[in-house]
Amino acid sequence: MSAGPTNPQIDELRQHVYRMLTGMNPESPIGATVDFHVSRARASDFEGMAAQLSAATHKLPGCRQFAWHRRKPLDEAPDAPSVDYLILEEWESVDLFRTQWDSEHLKHFQNAVGDLLTGMPDLEFFYGSQTGRVKVLRTGQKRYWNRDGKLLPAAGSGADGDIRAGAPVPHPRFVDNHNGTVTDRLTGLIWLKNANLFGEVPWDQALQNARKLTSGFGGLNDESKPGDWRLPNVNELQSILELDNTTGPAVAPDHPFDNLVPANYWTATSVKAAPPLGWYTALGVGPPVFDLKFNAMRMWPVRGGDNPRIAATGQTECFDSMGQVIPCAGSGQDAEFRKGVPFPVPRFELNGDGTVTDQLTGLVWLKNANAFGTRAWDEALAACNTLSNGSAGLEDGSAPGEWHLPNLFELRSLMDYSQFGPALTPGHPFENVQTSLYWSSTTVPSAPNLARFVFVGIGPSVWDHKSVMMHVWPVKSGK
């Protein structure tokens, strides 16, 4: 995809893609990632072309996602000859992707962009069974603070703000539908624009309020009927977070929501280990925790998710506020709807080289979940950055720098909310999993000497001082 039809390499690439598409099920979902290596002097030209391409592509039917981003800020490695960009796209079917591949605006982009590149782009498709994978969402953290909370350049730290792992975020992320709803272009979920329509209510009341919500109430004019809306599950509510804000709610600062405050919001997910408790998200700082269902919190209804881009929670039972198992039908709970991409069976694949692949996300984890004992946060970053073949039971050929300490969303992606002690899908092949605290690479911007961790025994995410000793579980991207 680097030049026009007169470029034999591009002609060959286009023909290769056509041959591949011809051999596929035309109704199968498909996605692609393309890495571009752009001359630093032409970076602004590329960004203008990419923005035009994105605007034209979003108008095509079947485009689930089309996003581009610069992998690192321009002021990082200023002497490097090129700047790397990533385009991520997902389509409802092979046939609809073919429409994009044949479009005049894509051909124009291919013709024009060639002169900007320092080498051929890297194109990778994922389709068929692989489209069942969920790309873990990016946390949005762009900065790095050291153990003492000092803001430093992120490059080489291995922290969240350096790696920036996860699906890129489209800009703008949110679309105001001017009917009382807002669409998240990253996930496809539709949120109530008024993020505090019902005030603070107990958990069971929040479930019922969401189920009864209908067009004509509270400024809503979307033709929705009772039952169209629901209380989001714990993964859906996490999906809206952006964890780089120092103040205010942990949502992208340019969001169009009304009455959104840094307060606690209920989810529809119960705590399996203690079902009188429900999961909520502290929207001021982000990570999900839990509380008694009798307590009053805010609620934020959602609808959609029929073409899920978020993982299911794994929860299969419904509980009342006393913790008793109840029928799910009509409850409005997580286990009634089971929204999200279901877990593959088996979920985890043992690779025979000291690593395990999560078939849900494609992430590759160290098989030994306690290879380093407990470390302070900066020590955990360093241990993962230097991990390579020949250590910690690895025979995968990896080199230093391929592994990293997982960010908060990567670490949370392992959680199965139908389980506890640990909160991992039964039959997993990991060794030495500790039902304890594991560091993530994500800092708390409002208190940057603190970092977030996950209690793998149950699943909550809280934070503590970076000098505290916790367990370490390295991860790397899948192929």
Summary of the structure (lengths in Angstrom):
residues: 479
radius of gyration: 22.5
end to end distance: 20.9
largest distance: 70.1
contacts: 1587
relative contact order: 0.12
helix: 20%
strand: 25%
